[in-house]
Amino acid sequence: MRIAIAFAAVMSAGACTTAIDGGEELPPYAETNAGCASGCHGADTTSAPPTSLSGGTDTSSVAVGAHRQHLSSQGSWHRAVACADCHVVPDVVGAAGHIDGDNKAELTFSMTASPAMWTGTSCTTKCHGATAWGGSNPAPTWTLVDGTQSTCGSCHGTPPPAPHPTEMNCASCHPTMEEGSLTFRDPASHINGVVDFVNPGATGGCTTCHGSTNSAPPKDLAGNTVATARGVGAHQAHLRTSTWHRPVSCASCHVVPVTSDAPGHRDGDNVAEITFDTLNPVGVYTAATTTCSTQYCHGNGRGGNGTVSWITPGALACTSCHQTNGTGMSGDHRKHIIGEGMKCNGCHRDVVDANLTIINANLHVNGVHEVKMAAGTYNPATRACSNTGCHGTETW
């Protein structure tokens, strides 16, 4: 995340539109289509550049920079930064300090960002962390807007250095984080000046009622710990780090509450409602039979066609979801595997090896057909392979 900065541009009071001239009140800075964005800076969607006062739109310009990256909740990982966090926002065009002749937007950082300093090319603020916290880039360049300065670890370590605990599951202490991942349940609570913390050894956290080392059962609400209990089932099989599938977070199957009294949580029925994520738009859980059905995750990769028992212990084989001989799979799978004797890694070499061992768990069961061949390319839009060395361009 980057903090808004002073910018130089050629501007005069007469350049403002008549709609806001003469001391008429400006709309709130978060509003659009009038006021600040009417011919001075910003656009229809926001009052922040682009455009700048001189009409610039390139983020390499100091007048534009990372304004938009602050005002939006980028990638669902931080609260939207308001104009007032970095500037004194005028109520009227003629307010003191606004259009004052120096062609600069002065910085007055809010308490959330302070202590803060603008160097002319970068910001050093509380929002961006510190080297002492393990941050790799706590003074990001304002005009570098390519995502490289906003990775986890840019502001603080993952986890931060001692005396911070070495626990890698942030959700153990921070209830706004998703279990076992760096995903935020509540992005608006990140970089808001408040450290949301629950002592995992004290009452009040998720594990007070369910879970143990993390928030997922075992134990369940009834105290059960065996996988054959419906409240326990395959929770840990999904949540723990796997060698063969992407991490499955709590939010993949539940609406995760940020607080214990959130609507729908502890609603008296002692049932954890199932709301599948976008990977399983037609997925169904049937409590009477403890099965998940019409699942993408447990299907053959061609949509929601998989069914699996929630309470049957044991690891799943490759053939539990799709046939390794290509039967029932898309296109020419069977022709290549049976007819040509090809192995899965011939076309999915970033995911699986010749022994059918998954070599990149994050690329398996992720909603994407990860096609990578030794030679040639695959176009998912046209479903065509080309320059493979096996044949010319062919439609799958």
Secondary structure as GFF3:
##gff-version 3
##sequence-region A 1 396
A	DSSP	three_ten_helix	13	15	.	.	.	ID=ss1
A	DSSP	three_ten_helix	35	37	.	.	.	ID=ss2
A	DSSP	alpha_helix	67	71	.	.	.	ID=ss3
A	DSSP	three_ten_helix	74	76	.	.	.	ID=ss4
A	DSSP	three_ten_helix	83	85	.	.	.	ID=ss5
A	DSSP	beta_strand	116	118	.	.	.	ID=ss6
A	DSSP	beta_strand	123	125	.	.	.	ID=ss7
A	DSSP	three_ten_helix	126	128	.	.	.	ID=ss8
A	DSSP	three_ten_helix	131	133	.	.	.	ID=ss9
A	DSSP	three_ten_helix	170	172	.	.	.	ID=ss10
A	DSSP	three_ten_helix	187	189	.	.	.	ID=ss11
A	DSSP	three_ten_helix	206	208	.	.	.	ID=ss12
A	DSSP	alpha_helix	235	239	.	.	.	ID=ss13
A	DSSP	three_ten_helix	250	252	.	.	.	ID=ss14
A	DSSP	beta_strand	284	286	.	.	.	ID=ss15
A	DSSP	beta_strand	291	295	.	.	.	ID=ss16
A	DSSP	beta_strand	306	309	.	.	.	ID=ss17
A	DSSP	three_ten_helix	318	320	.	.	.	ID=ss18
A	DSSP	alpha_helix	333	334	.	.	.	ID=ss19
A	DSSP	pi_helix	335	339	.	.	.	ID=ss20
A	DSSP	three_ten_helix	344	346	.	.	.	ID=ss21
A	DSSP	three_ten_helix	361	363	.	.	.	ID=ss22
A	DSSP	beta_strand	377	379	.	.	.	ID=ss23
A	DSSP	beta_strand	384	386	.	.	.	ID=ss24
A	DSSP	beta_strand	394	395	.	.	.	ID=ss25
###
